[in-house]
Amino acid sequence: MPTGWLNRKLLRNVSKSATAAHVLVVGGSFAGLSAVDTLVRSDSPMHVTLVSRTDFFEYLPSSLHCLVRPDYLDKVTTSLRGGDYKFVHGTVVTLRRHEAEVRVHYRDERVVTELIPFDFCIWACGTGYPEPIYNGSSTFLEMRKKMFRETRVNILNAKSLLVVGGGPVGVELAAELTELPVAALCAPRSVTLVCSTFELLVTLPERARWYAEMWLRNKGVRVVTGGRLAKSEDDCTLICTSHDGTVPTRFKGADAILWATGTIKNRALNAMNHGGLVASEDLDPNGRVFVRATLQLPRARHIFACGDCSVVACDQQRDLASKTAYAAIEAGRLAARNVMLLDAAIRADVQLSLNQLLRYPEHAFPLGTFPQVFCISLGKSDGIFCIGPLVITGKIAVLAKRTIEKLNVRAFSGSRFHMHLFTLLERVFFFIAAIIQALFEAKLPDI
Ligand SMILES: Cc1cc2nc3c(=O)[nH]c(=O)nc-3n(C[C@H](O)[C@H](O)[C@H](O)COP(=O)(O)OP(=O)(O)OC[C@H]3O[C@@H](n4cnc5c(N)ncnc54)[C@H](O)[C@@H]3O)c2cc1C
């Protein structure tokens, strides 16, 4: 029986008067909010509860800009309030088969633990990045604002700044730092970027790498590639030893060091470990959980994990370069649609096999292709936009990024109109990206 036909039949037959299932969504960001949106807009009878450590959604791809302009945070965040769903501001500390133990956050720092029962759970707790680029310890929006303001003061007072990491985050960060104001009587500030690879942005096409490096050098950033950074024995000097054995570069007295060396271990998944839902072999070294293509946990088919906190086979093939905001959005939607299918099957007393559920990435993107799209801003008026091997540079790239940012923040603040517009544009864009990728791949000569 074809999957699509069975799915439609099942969903149509769900009785509106049936007792609604309880769905718990953990994580109020790209994956979690798109799952919530899909569930509350569906016709399926569901009670949806969102639990999030932060009381706000933050459009992370624009957060680096807040280091230079902390007020910009108001433009890229929206508070989580609930409405069509119940919102609990708290951290899940233990996830059991049908119950979550949540430490609820109060402004007066009271510690209250609540137990939330569920029939299905969508786990979307992301991964960790070093602070200040990630909101790891800010549970309230005011704390995040304070962190940006303090970091800005520190970097404004620094004469030499060191950015460690030459991936998209390191490049965007170094570019933002070049736009910091310099006090009239101060000597110009130096910005150095160090990365262990021999080029910046190694996962992106060659023209993007070249453009980023030229842009940074033209703005006076010292780019040191092919070197690993370590502290010297006296702990005052940082030594960058290059892989090709040339003399190590010494950085004396960098006043501020900003780490952009990728993700750090995500401890949130300890909650699943405590609840006996995952074992150590189910986790990768960064604490992400391996899931089936249907996004279900291998040991619990009513629990899904999506976005940055999970690893699907296609992520491993792409060396995790597929861990992006738009991938998290689509994975969240797919997990929610699978929850609806499972729920409908249980009500209809039908057994669903694994291949009757939707699979990632085949059913998440148009033409079943994972779109290789990346947008990197270089300060406030330049950028690099990559669609597969196609590279577009200049103002248009940064304009595209700001448009996506605005639409996405409005959509997650509960505006149906913006959510529809965002979804429509995204679909059209992914479709175009899939065609461009297919055309370029067809042109590549056989090796
Ligand atoms: C500086 C920076 C720039 C980036 N730029 C881009 C870009 O240009 N384009 C792009 O596509 N991607 C970009 N990314 C990557 C993108 O932001 C991530 O892929 C995306 O945020 C993943 O979304 P997510 O929903 O899986 O997790 P996250 O966004 O990490 O959200 C996780 C959520 O879970 C909550 N949470 C965590 N633990 C718990 C718990 N135990 N209980 C309850 N709640 C919990 C957190 O509070 C948070 O709300 C960037 C990332 C960074 C850090």
The ligand as a Gaussian input file, in Angstrom:
#p B3LYP/6-31G(d) Opt

LIG

0 1
 C       26.615000      31.818000      15.953000
 C       25.844000      30.857000      15.112000
 C       25.567000      31.152000      13.779000
 C       24.826000      30.268000      12.996000
 N       24.554000      30.593000      11.701000
 C       23.740000      29.804000      10.967000
 C       23.329000      30.187000       9.652000
 O       23.727000      31.244000       9.135000
 N       22.487000      29.372000       8.975000
 C       22.019000      28.209000       9.509000
 O       21.214000      27.527000       8.873000
 N       22.410000      27.799000      10.739000
 C       23.260000      28.568000      11.482000
 N       23.649000      28.171000      12.761000
 C       23.224000      26.850000      13.240000
 C       21.792000      26.897000      13.763000
 O       21.621000      27.992000      14.625000
 C       21.466000      25.589000      14.463000
 O       21.604000      24.552000      13.524000
 C       20.043000      25.645000      15.001000
 O       19.950000      26.590000      16.041000
 C       19.610000      24.273000      15.547000
 O       18.304000      24.394000      16.012000
 P       17.725000      23.421000      17.137000
 O       16.290000      23.784000      17.307000
 O       18.063000      22.018000      16.811000
 O       18.554000      23.755000      18.480000
 P       18.888000      25.115000      19.222000
 O       18.670000      26.291000      18.353000
 O       20.221000      24.935000      19.826000
 O       17.800000      25.173000      20.391000
 C       17.734000      24.281000      21.447000
 C       16.601000      24.694000      22.378000
 O       16.439000      23.710000      23.409000
 C       16.397000      24.322000      24.688000
 N       16.913000      23.328000      25.630000
 C       18.156000      22.795000      25.686000
 N       18.222000      21.872000      26.656000
 C       17.006000      21.810000      27.226000
 C       16.435000      21.037000      28.283000
 N       17.149000      20.121000      28.951000
 N       15.140000      21.262000      28.626000
 C       14.400000      22.177000      27.974000
 N       14.881000      22.917000      26.960000
 C       16.162000      22.737000      26.585000
 C       17.250000      25.578000      24.509000
 O       16.908000      26.552000      25.454000
 C       16.858000      26.004000      23.093000
 O       15.661000      26.744000      23.128000
 C       24.385000      29.047000      13.560000
 C       24.680000      28.731000      14.900000
 C       25.402000      29.624000      15.668000
 C       25.688000      29.305000      17.119000

